[in-house]
Amino acid sequence: MKVQEALSSRFAEDIVMLSITLDPLHDSPGQLKAYARANGVKPGWTFLTGNHDDIEQLRHALGVRDPDPIVDADPSQHAGLLVYGSDPLNRWSAIYSLAPPEQIIAALERLLELNQAG
């Protein structure tokens, strides 16, 4: 929430944040919507769920996976990562989602500056 608050003027315009559940059997759209509402999430941040295979395909496409298929198949081994990037710059990176908000904000601000420069 601190990241969204700090960059609020850029959300929904320059920044879109997607949170993807790794537990679609328990995280229904209604539950995710209630979670977002209870935590004061503002426009520009969407919580996603879906069927397991689609989520796995998306997770792998984003590069959020372990090279060891046994470790990768174990949800308790998944690190919380924030994948961020810019399509126009074809520049993507990741940061630990539980990093201090100031580190996440700084990383996003650097990318926004690069994106504006061009």
N, C-alpha and C positions, 0 to 999 in steps of 0.2 A: 504494500500500500504506500510506503514511503517513496518508492520509485515513481509511482504514478502521481503522487502529490507533487514531488519535486519537478517533474517534467510535464505537469498538467497542461500547460499551454501548447505542448507539442502532441499530446495524445489525441487520437482519432484523426489527426492530420498527417503528421510526420511519423508517428509511432503507433503501431498496432501490436497489442500483446495478446497472445493466445496461450492459455493454460490447457494442457491436454491430459486427461485422466489416464492413469495406467490401470484403473480398476473399473472398467465400464459396467461390470455386472452390478456394482453397488452405487456407482455415481451416475444417477439418472439426470436428465436435463433439469428436472425440477429441483433436485438436490443441489446441483451446481449453481442454479439461479438463486436459490435460497442462501447458499454460502456467499455468493458474490454480494447479494443484498445485505446480509448480516455484517459483511466486512467493508461496506462502503465503497465497493468497486464502482468506478465511473465509466462512462462510454470510452471505448478504445481498448477495453480489455474484455476478451470473450473466453468463456470456459467451454471446452469441447469434450464431448463423449461420443461414443459410437460403438460399432461392433469391434470386437477384439482384433480381427484380422486387419481392418482398416487402420486402427490405431497403431498396430505393429508396423504396417507398411509406411505410415507417416513418420513414425519414430525412426525407422531405418533410413528413410529418405532424408531426414534432418541430420543423420549421422549420430544420433543419440542411441548408441548401442555398444555392447562389449564385444570384442573380437572372439571371445570364447563363448560359443553358443550355449553352453550349460549355464554359465554365469548370466548371460543375456536373457535366458528364459526364466530366471528367478527374479520376480519383481522386488524382493527384499534387497537385491543387490544393485538396483538402479539408483544412480546418483541423480539428485535433482539438479538439472542443468537448465540454464537460460541460454537458448540459442538466439543470437541476434545477428542482424545483417542488413545489407542493402542490395536489393536486386540490381539497380542501375550500376552500382560499383562492382557487382559480383564479389562482394566481400562479406564473409561470414565468420563468426567466431562463437565461442561459448564461455560462460562463466558459471561458477557454482551458484545455484539459486539462493543458497543461504549465506552468500558472501555479504559483508556489511553493505547496506543500501548505498553508502557513499561510493563504494567501488563499482557497483552496478551502474549508478548514475554517471560516474565519470566515464565508464566504458561506452555507454550509450551516447553521451555528449560528444565524445571523440568521433564516433561514427557519424553523428548528425553533422558535425563540422566538416568532415570529409565529404559527406554527401552534398552539402551546400557548395563546397569548393569545386565539386565536380566532375 
